[in-house]
Amino acid sequence: MAHESHDDDDALPSCTCGTNRFSRAAIPERDYSLLGALYVFWGGTSIPTRVRFRCVHCGVFFDESRDRADMRAFII
């Protein structure tokens, strides 16, 4: 998914190495409800209930979102 350039990227939460949610070094990890997980397992597209971001370099979770618009942006 392409990322639009944001002027406020510096204002986003980041880990100690400077990785924010739009960096290539950020891994979005999605959590689903039970029904949402079953729907994904059967091949459907489900919106996660939470998205957490982990840094590839240091392995730290540095950001989390439950905002519906954010979660739609990180659908598998």
Gaussian input, Z-matrix of N, CA and C with variables (Angstrom, degrees):
# hf/3-21g

backbone

0 1
 N
 C     1     B1
 C     2     B2     1     A1
 N     3     B3     2     A2     1     D1
 C     4     B4     3     A3     2     D2
 C     5     B5     4     A4     3     D3
 N     6     B6     5     A5     4     D4
 C     7     B7     6     A6     5     D5
 C     8     B8     7     A7     6     D6
 N     9     B9     8     A8     7     D7
 C    10    B10     9     A9     8     D8
 C    11    B11    10    A10     9     D9
 N    12    B12    11    A11    10    D10
 C    13    B13    12    A12    11    D11
 C    14    B14    13    A13    12    D12
 N    15    B15    14    A14    13    D13
 C    16    B16    15    A15    14    D14
 C    17    B17    16    A16    15    D15
 N    18    B18    17    A17    16    D16
 C    19    B19    18    A18    17    D17
 C    20    B20    19    A19    18    D18
 N    21    B21    20    A20    19    D19
 C    22    B22    21    A21    20    D20
 C    23    B23    22    A22    21    D21
 N    24    B24    23    A23    22    D22
 C    25    B25    24    A24    23    D23
 C    26    B26    25    A25    24    D24
 N    27    B27    26    A26    25    D25
 C    28    B28    27    A27    26    D26
 C    29    B29    28    A28    27    D27
 N    30    B30    29    A29    28    D28
 C    31    B31    30    A30    29    D29
 C    32    B32    31    A31    30    D30
 N    33    B33    32    A32    31    D31
 C    34    B34    33    A33    32    D32
 C    35    B35    34    A34    33    D33
 N    36    B36    35    A35    34    D34
 C    37    B37    36    A36    35    D35
 C    38    B38    37    A37    36    D36
 N    39    B39    38    A38    37    D37
 C    40    B40    39    A39    38    D38
 C    41    B41    40    A40    39    D39
 N    42    B42    41    A41    40    D40
 C    43    B43    42    A42    41    D41
 C    44    B44    43    A43    42    D42
 N    45    B45    44    A44    43    D43
 C    46    B46    45    A45    44    D44
 C    47    B47    46    A46    45    D45
 N    48    B48    47    A47    46    D46
 C    49    B49    48    A48    47    D47
 C    50    B50    49    A49    48    D48
 N    51    B51    50    A50    49    D49
 C    52    B52    51    A51    50    D50
 C    53    B53    52    A52    51    D51
 N    54    B54    53    A53    52    D52
 C    55    B55    54    A54    53    D53
 C    56    B56    55    A55    54    D54
 N    57    B57    56    A56    55    D55
 C    58    B58    57    A57    56    D56
 C    59    B59    58    A58    57    D57
 N    60    B60    59    A59    58    D58
 C    61    B61    60    A60    59    D59
 C    62    B62    61    A61    60    D60
 N    63    B63    62    A62    61    D61
 C    64    B64    63    A63    62    D62
 C    65    B65    64    A64    63    D63
 N    66    B66    65    A65    64    D64
 C    67    B67    66    A66    65    D65
 C    68    B68    67    A67    66    D66
 N    69    B69    68    A68    67    D67
 C    70    B70    69    A69    68    D68
 C    71    B71    70    A70    69    D69
 N    72    B72    71    A71    70    D70
 C    73    B73    72    A72    71    D71
 C    74    B74    73    A73    72    D72
 N    75    B75    74    A74    73    D73
 C    76    B76    75    A75    74    D74
 C    77    B77    76    A76    75    D75
 N    78    B78    77    A77    76    D76
 C    79    B79    78    A78    77    D77
 C    80    B80    79    A79    78    D78
 N    81    B81    80    A80    79    D79
 C    82    B82    81    A81    80    D80
 C    83    B83    82    A82    81    D81
 N    84    B84    83    A83    82    D82
 C    85    B85    84    A84    83    D83
 C    86    B86    85    A85    84    D84
 N    87    B87    86    A86    85    D85
 C    88    B88    87    A87    86    D86
 C    89    B89    88    A88    87    D87
 N    90    B90    89    A89    88    D88
 C    91    B91    90    A90    89    D89
 C    92    B92    91    A91    90    D90
 N    93    B93    92    A92    91    D91
 C    94    B94    93    A93    92    D92
 C    95    B95    94    A94    93    D93
 N    96    B96    95    A95    94    D94
 C    97    B97    96    A96    95    D95
 C    98    B98    97    A97    96    D96
 N    99    B99    98    A98    97    D97
 C   100   B100    99    A99    98    D98
 C   101   B101   100   A100    99    D99
 N   102   B102   101   A101   100   D100
 C   103   B103   102   A102   101   D101
 C   104   B104   103   A103   102   D102
 N   105   B105   104   A104   103   D103
 C   106   B106   105   A105   104   D104
 C   107   B107   106   A106   105   D105
 N   108   B108   107   A107   106   D106
 C   109   B109   108   A108   107   D107
 C   110   B110   109   A109   108   D108
 N   111   B111   110   A110   109   D109
 C   112   B112   111   A111   110   D110
 C   113   B113   112   A112   111   D111
 N   114   B114   113   A113   112   D112
 C   115   B115   114   A114   113   D113
 C   116   B116   115   A115   114   D114
 N   117   B117   116   A116   115   D115
 C   118   B118   117   A117   116   D116
 C   119   B119   118   A118   117   D117
 N   120   B120   119   A119   118   D118
 C   121   B121   120   A120   119   D119
 C   122   B122   121   A121   120   D120
 N   123   B123   122   A122   121   D121
 C   124   B124   123   A123   122   D122
 C   125   B125   124   A124   123   D123
 N   126   B126   125   A125   124   D124
 C   127   B127   126   A126   125   D125
 C   128   B128   127   A127   126   D126
 N   129   B129   128   A128   127   D127
 C   130   B130   129   A129   128   D128
 C   131   B131   130   A130   129   D129
 N   132   B132   131   A131   130   D130
 C   133   B133   132   A132   131   D131
 C   134   B134   133   A133   132   D132
 N   135   B135   134   A134   133   D133
 C   136   B136   135   A135   134   D134
 C   137   B137   136   A136   135   D135
 N   138   B138   137   A137   136   D136
 C   139   B139   138   A138   137   D137
 C   140   B140   139   A139   138   D138
 N   141   B141   140   A140   139   D139
 C   142   B142   141   A141   140   D140
 C   143   B143   142   A142   141   D141
 N   144   B144   143   A143   142   D142
 C   145   B145   144   A144   143   D143
 C   146   B146   145   A145   144   D144
 N   147   B147   146   A146   145   D145
 C   148   B148   147   A147   146   D146
 C   149   B149   148   A148   147   D147
 N   150   B150   149   A149   148   D148
 C   151   B151   150   A150   149   D149
 C   152   B152   151   A151   150   D150
 N   153   B153   152   A152   151   D151
 C   154   B154   153   A153   152   D152
 C   155   B155   154   A154   153   D153
 N   156   B156   155   A155   154   D154
 C   157   B157   156   A156   155   D155
 C   158   B158   157   A157   156   D156
 N   159   B159   158   A158   157   D157
 C   160   B160   159   A159   158   D158
 C   161   B161   160   A160   159   D159
 N   162   B162   161   A161   160   D160
 C   163   B163   162   A162   161   D161
 C   164   B164   163   A163   162   D162
 N   165   B165   164   A164   163   D163
 C   166   B166   165   A165   164   D164
 C   167   B167   166   A166   165   D165
 N   168   B168   167   A167   166   D166
 C   169   B169   168   A168   167   D167
 C   170   B170   169   A169   168   D168
 N   171   B171   170   A170   169   D169
 C   172   B172   171   A171   170   D170
 C   173   B173   172   A172   171   D171
 N   174   B174   173   A173   172   D172
 C   175   B175   174   A174   173   D173
 C   176   B176   175   A175   174   D174
 N   177   B177   176   A176   175   D175
 C   178   B178   177   A177   176   D176
 C   179   B179   178   A178   177   D177
 N   180   B180   179   A179   178   D178
 C   181   B181   180   A180   179   D179
 C   182   B182   181   A181   180   D180
 N   183   B183   182   A182   181   D181
 C   184   B184   183   A183   182   D182
 C   185   B185   184   A184   183   D183
 N   186   B186   185   A185   184   D184
 C   187   B187   186   A186   185   D185
 C   188   B188   187   A187   186   D186
 N   189   B189   188   A188   187   D187
 C   190   B190   189   A189   188   D188
 C   191   B191   190   A190   189   D189
 N   192   B192   191   A191   190   D190
 C   193   B193   192   A192   191   D191
 C   194   B194   193   A193   192   D192
 N   195   B195   194   A194   193   D193
 C   196   B196   195   A195   194   D194
 C   197   B197   196   A196   195   D195
 N   198   B198   197   A197   196   D196
 C   199   B199   198   A198   197   D197
 C   200   B200   199   A199   198   D198
 N   201   B201   200   A200   199   D199
 C   202   B202   201   A201   200   D200
 C   203   B203   202   A202   201   D201
 N   204   B204   203   A203   202   D202
 C   205   B205   204   A204   203   D203
 C   206   B206   205   A205   204   D204
 N   207   B207   206   A206   205   D205
 C   208   B208   207   A207   206   D206
 C   209   B209   208   A208   207   D207
 N   210   B210   209   A209   208   D208
 C   211   B211   210   A210   209   D209
 C   212   B212   211   A211   210   D210
 N   213   B213   212   A212   211   D211
 C   214   B214   213   A213   212   D212
 C   215   B215   214   A214   213   D213
 N   216   B216   215   A215   214   D214
 C   217   B217   216   A216   215   D215
 C   218   B218   217   A217   216   D216
 N   219   B219   218   A218   217   D217
 C   220   B220   219   A219   218   D218
 C   221   B221   220   A220   219   D219
 N   222   B222   221   A221   220   D220
 C   223   B223   222   A222   221   D221
 C   224   B224   223   A223   222   D222
 N   225   B225   224   A224   223   D223
 C   226   B226   225   A225   224   D224
 C   227   B227   226   A226   225   D225

   B1=1.4371
   B2=1.5220
   B3=1.2944
   B4=1.4543
   B5=1.5195
   B6=1.3146
   B7=1.4537
   B8=1.5112
   B9=1.3239
   B10=1.4462
   B11=1.5202
   B12=1.2987
   B13=1.4530
   B14=1.5242
   B15=1.3194
   B16=1.4530
   B17=1.5158
   B18=1.3237
   B19=1.4513
   B20=1.5139
   B21=1.3529
   B22=1.4484
   B23=1.5303
   B24=1.3515
   B25=1.4568
   B26=1.5191
   B27=1.3446
   B28=1.4521
   B29=1.5251
   B30=1.3407
   B31=1.4551
   B32=1.5327
   B33=1.3308
   B34=1.4593
   B35=1.5259
   B36=1.3460
   B37=1.4594
   B38=1.5283
   B39=1.3158
   B40=1.4587
   B41=1.5226
   B42=1.3358
   B43=1.4631
   B44=1.5306
   B45=1.3173
   B46=1.4611
   B47=1.5199
   B48=1.3397
   B49=1.4757
   B50=1.5244
   B51=1.3373
   B52=1.4552
   B53=1.5156
   B54=1.3259
   B55=1.4644
   B56=1.5204
   B57=1.3497
   B58=1.4592
   B59=1.5293
   B60=1.3277
   B61=1.4704
   B62=1.5187
   B63=1.3307
   B64=1.4542
   B65=1.5316
   B66=1.3158
   B67=1.4676
   B68=1.5259
   B69=1.3099
   B70=1.4701
   B71=1.5220
   B72=1.3185
   B73=1.4575
   B74=1.5274
   B75=1.3220
   B76=1.4616
   B77=1.5196
   B78=1.3251
   B79=1.4649
   B80=1.5284
   B81=1.3376
   B82=1.4630
   B83=1.5290
   B84=1.3141
   B85=1.4646
   B86=1.5092
   B87=1.3115
   B88=1.4562
   B89=1.5251
   B90=1.3295
   B91=1.4624
   B92=1.5195
   B93=1.3336
   B94=1.4623
   B95=1.5241
   B96=1.3239
   B97=1.4558
   B98=1.5293
   B99=1.3170
   B100=1.4698
   B101=1.5340
   B102=1.3196
   B103=1.4671
   B104=1.5259
   B105=1.3255
   B106=1.4579
   B107=1.5235
   B108=1.3376
   B109=1.4640
   B110=1.5284
   B111=1.3276
   B112=1.4660
   B113=1.5229
   B114=1.3232
   B115=1.4622
   B116=1.5296
   B117=1.3296
   B118=1.4673
   B119=1.5255
   B120=1.3295
   B121=1.4699
   B122=1.5311
   B123=1.3328
   B124=1.4643
   B125=1.5227
   B126=1.3305
   B127=1.4560
   B128=1.5141
   B129=1.3072
   B130=1.4577
   B131=1.5199
   B132=1.2998
   B133=1.4552
   B134=1.5121
   B135=1.3184
   B136=1.4477
   B137=1.5267
   B138=1.3212
   B139=1.4557
   B140=1.5311
   B141=1.3205
   B142=1.4641
   B143=1.5292
   B144=1.3285
   B145=1.4598
   B146=1.5262
   B147=1.3463
   B148=1.4639
   B149=1.5186
   B150=1.3311
   B151=1.4585
   B152=1.5195
   B153=1.3443
   B154=1.4663
   B155=1.5150
   B156=1.3137
   B157=1.4489
   B158=1.5173
   B159=1.3404
   B160=1.4609
   B161=1.5276
   B162=1.3239
   B163=1.4627
   B164=1.5294
   B165=1.3225
   B166=1.4608
   B167=1.5276
   B168=1.3091
   B169=1.4557
   B170=1.5227
   B171=1.3323
   B172=1.4687
   B173=1.5260
   B174=1.3480
   B175=1.4574
   B176=1.5193
   B177=1.3139
   B178=1.4602
   B179=1.5228
   B180=1.3543
   B181=1.4634
   B182=1.5158
   B183=1.3323
   B184=1.4529
   B185=1.5226
   B186=1.3260
   B187=1.4665
   B188=1.5231
   B189=1.3300
   B190=1.4619
   B191=1.5167
   B192=1.3282
   B193=1.4530
   B194=1.5241
   B195=1.3223
   B196=1.4591
   B197=1.5273
   B198=1.3423
   B199=1.4566
   B200=1.5272
   B201=1.3121
   B202=1.4712
   B203=1.5303
   B204=1.3260
   B205=1.4672
   B206=1.5279
   B207=1.3263
   B208=1.4617
   B209=1.5250
   B210=1.3315
   B211=1.4583
   B212=1.5171
   B213=1.3182
   B214=1.4687
   B215=1.5181
   B216=1.3301
   B217=1.4670
   B218=1.5210
   B219=1.3308
   B220=1.4574
   B221=1.5343
   B222=1.3358
   B223=1.4636
   B224=1.5181
   B225=1.3173
   B226=1.4752
   B227=1.4979
   A1=107.88
   A2=117.71
   A3=122.44
   A4=109.64
   A5=114.59
   A6=120.61
   A7=108.77
   A8=115.47
   A9=120.15
   A10=107.92
   A11=116.51
   A12=120.98
   A13=109.68
   A14=116.31
   A15=122.12
   A16=108.72
   A17=116.46
   A18=120.11
   A19=111.25
   A20=117.30
   A21=120.43
   A22=112.19
   A23=119.18
   A24=121.01
   A25=111.57
   A26=117.48
   A27=120.60
   A28=111.58
   A29=117.55
   A30=121.68
   A31=112.08
   A32=118.30
   A33=121.47
   A34=110.52
   A35=117.88
   A36=119.88
   A37=109.88
   A38=116.04
   A39=120.19
   A40=109.31
   A41=115.22
   A42=119.88
   A43=108.91
   A44=116.74
   A45=120.62
   A46=112.91
   A47=118.41
   A48=119.99
   A49=112.50
   A50=118.59
   A51=121.33
   A52=114.37
   A53=118.83
   A54=122.42
   A55=109.56
   A56=117.47
   A57=120.60
   A58=108.17
   A59=117.50
   A60=120.85
   A61=114.12
   A62=119.15
   A63=121.33
   A64=113.00
   A65=118.00
   A66=121.58
   A67=109.84
   A68=115.63
   A69=119.74
   A70=111.88
   A71=117.13
   A72=121.73
   A73=112.38
   A74=118.14
   A75=122.00
   A76=110.04
   A77=116.08
   A78=121.61
   A79=108.22
   A80=118.39
   A81=119.01
   A82=109.98
   A83=116.53
   A84=122.02
   A85=107.74
   A86=115.18
   A87=121.83
   A88=111.08
   A89=116.51
   A90=123.08
   A91=107.43
   A92=116.09
   A93=121.76
   A94=109.79
   A95=115.54
   A96=119.98
   A97=107.34
   A98=117.68
   A99=120.87
   A100=110.53
   A101=117.01
   A102=119.56
   A103=111.18
   A104=117.17
   A105=120.93
   A106=111.75
   A107=116.54
   A108=120.84
   A109=111.03
   A110=116.90
   A111=120.01
   A112=110.78
   A113=116.35
   A114=120.68
   A115=110.60
   A116=117.61
   A117=121.68
   A118=110.06
   A119=116.58
   A120=121.42
   A121=110.86
   A122=116.74
   A123=120.44
   A124=113.06
   A125=116.89
   A126=120.47
   A127=115.20
   A128=117.97
   A129=120.82
   A130=111.66
   A131=116.08
   A132=122.49
   A133=107.75
   A134=116.23
   A135=121.73
   A136=109.56
   A137=116.45
   A138=121.19
   A139=108.01
   A140=118.02
   A141=119.94
   A142=111.66
   A143=116.42
   A144=121.09
   A145=110.96
   A146=116.44
   A147=121.17
   A148=108.54
   A149=115.81
   A150=121.70
   A151=107.05
   A152=116.05
   A153=121.58
   A154=107.69
   A155=116.74
   A156=122.07
   A157=110.15
   A158=115.58
   A159=122.61
   A160=108.92
   A161=115.99
   A162=121.62
   A163=109.49
   A164=116.89
   A165=122.60
   A166=110.28
   A167=116.88
   A168=121.15
   A169=113.34
   A170=117.72
   A171=119.49
   A172=113.45
   A173=118.80
   A174=122.15
   A175=115.15
   A176=117.84
   A177=122.81
   A178=110.86
   A179=116.34
   A180=120.27
   A181=106.78
   A182=117.47
   A183=119.66
   A184=113.56
   A185=118.23
   A186=120.68
   A187=108.73
   A188=115.99
   A189=122.08
   A190=108.23
   A191=116.51
   A192=119.99
   A193=110.32
   A194=115.19
   A195=122.77
   A196=110.23
   A197=115.64
   A198=121.68
   A199=109.28
   A200=116.93
   A201=121.63
   A202=112.25
   A203=117.92
   A204=120.64
   A205=110.52
   A206=117.52
   A207=120.93
   A208=110.78
   A209=116.29
   A210=119.88
   A211=111.65
   A212=118.27
   A213=121.15
   A214=111.19
   A215=117.83
   A216=121.86
   A217=111.54
   A218=117.84
   A219=120.58
   A220=112.72
   A221=117.01
   A222=121.53
   A223=108.16
   A224=116.26
   A225=120.46
   A226=109.70
   D1=132.31
   D2=-179.71
   D3=-76.51
   D4=146.03
   D5=-179.62
   D6=-109.00
   D7=130.11
   D8=175.88
   D9=-75.79
   D10=147.30
   D11=179.21
   D12=-71.09
   D13=128.21
   D14=178.46
   D15=-114.55
   D16=134.56
   D17=175.77
   D18=-75.99
   D19=-20.94
   D20=-176.40
   D21=-99.03
   D22=23.65
   D23=178.69
   D24=-59.15
   D25=-31.43
   D26=179.75
   D27=-67.93
   D28=-22.97
   D29=-179.15
   D30=-82.73
   D31=-12.35
   D32=179.35
   D33=-72.26
   D34=148.09
   D35=174.70
   D36=-59.42
   D37=142.89
   D38=179.05
   D39=-143.86
   D40=164.52
   D41=177.62
   D42=-85.23
   D43=-177.64
   D44=-177.03
   D45=-66.74
   D46=-23.28
   D47=177.05
   D48=-85.68
   D49=-2.77
   D50=176.44
   D51=95.13
   D52=8.13
   D53=179.50
   D54=-77.33
   D55=129.22
   D56=173.07
   D57=-115.07
   D58=179.76
   D59=-172.34
   D60=-63.49
   D61=-19.58
   D62=-179.92
   D63=-97.79
   D64=0.57
   D65=178.12
   D66=-75.74
   D67=153.26
   D68=176.95
   D69=-66.90
   D70=-21.21
   D71=-178.81
   D72=-84.97
   D73=2.80
   D74=179.00
   D75=-97.22
   D76=130.44
   D77=177.75
   D78=-106.93
   D79=115.80
   D80=175.58
   D81=-78.45
   D82=125.78
   D83=176.29
   D84=-111.06
   D85=123.88
   D86=-173.18
   D87=-101.82
   D88=140.24
   D89=172.97
   D90=-113.34
   D91=136.94
   D92=-178.75
   D93=-121.26
   D94=154.59
   D95=170.10
   D96=-70.20
   D97=169.57
   D98=-179.23
   D99=-60.23
   D100=-46.71
   D101=179.63
   D102=-66.77
   D103=-38.24
   D104=177.74
   D105=-63.88
   D106=-40.28
   D107=178.63
   D108=-65.94
   D109=-41.02
   D110=177.43
   D111=-63.68
   D112=-40.21
   D113=179.21
   D114=-63.26
   D115=-42.41
   D116=176.93
   D117=-64.58
   D118=-41.76
   D119=179.74
   D120=-60.11
   D121=-35.40
   D122=-179.90
   D123=-84.56
   D124=4.65
   D125=175.05
   D126=99.94
   D127=5.78
   D128=178.92
   D129=-85.69
   D130=175.66
   D131=176.11
   D132=-110.34
   D133=119.74
   D134=-177.88
   D135=-122.39
   D136=147.58
   D137=176.76
   D138=-85.27
   D139=128.52
   D140=179.86
   D141=-66.71
   D142=160.98
   D143=176.77
   D144=-88.47
   D145=-21.06
   D146=179.05
   D147=-157.02
   D148=144.57
   D149=174.61
   D150=-123.99
   D151=124.49
   D152=176.28
   D153=-114.41
   D154=147.62
   D155=-177.03
   D156=-115.11
   D157=127.12
   D158=-178.62
   D159=-116.21
   D160=140.21
   D161=177.98
   D162=-82.00
   D163=134.73
   D164=178.93
   D165=-68.77
   D166=-35.71
   D167=-174.32
   D168=-75.87
   D169=-48.16
   D170=-175.81
   D171=-107.15
   D172=-9.92
   D173=176.02
   D174=76.11
   D175=12.17
   D176=-176.44
   D177=-92.66
   D178=138.22
   D179=169.29
   D180=-77.27
   D181=121.88
   D182=-175.10
   D183=-117.92
   D184=-10.87
   D185=-178.23
   D186=-152.44
   D187=152.01
   D188=179.32
   D189=-147.38
   D190=146.44
   D191=178.66
   D192=-142.70
   D193=139.35
   D194=171.79
   D195=-118.35
   D196=7.62
   D197=179.32
   D198=-69.96
   D199=129.65
   D200=-175.13
   D201=-60.28
   D202=-38.41
   D203=179.15
   D204=-66.09
   D205=-40.70
   D206=177.09
   D207=-64.04
   D208=-43.12
   D209=-178.39
   D210=-65.97
   D211=-35.73
   D212=176.51
   D213=-64.40
   D214=-31.96
   D215=-179.85
   D216=-70.46
   D217=-20.43
   D218=-176.70
   D219=-115.82
   D220=30.59
   D221=174.36
   D222=-69.96
   D223=141.20
   D224=179.30
   D225=-70.41

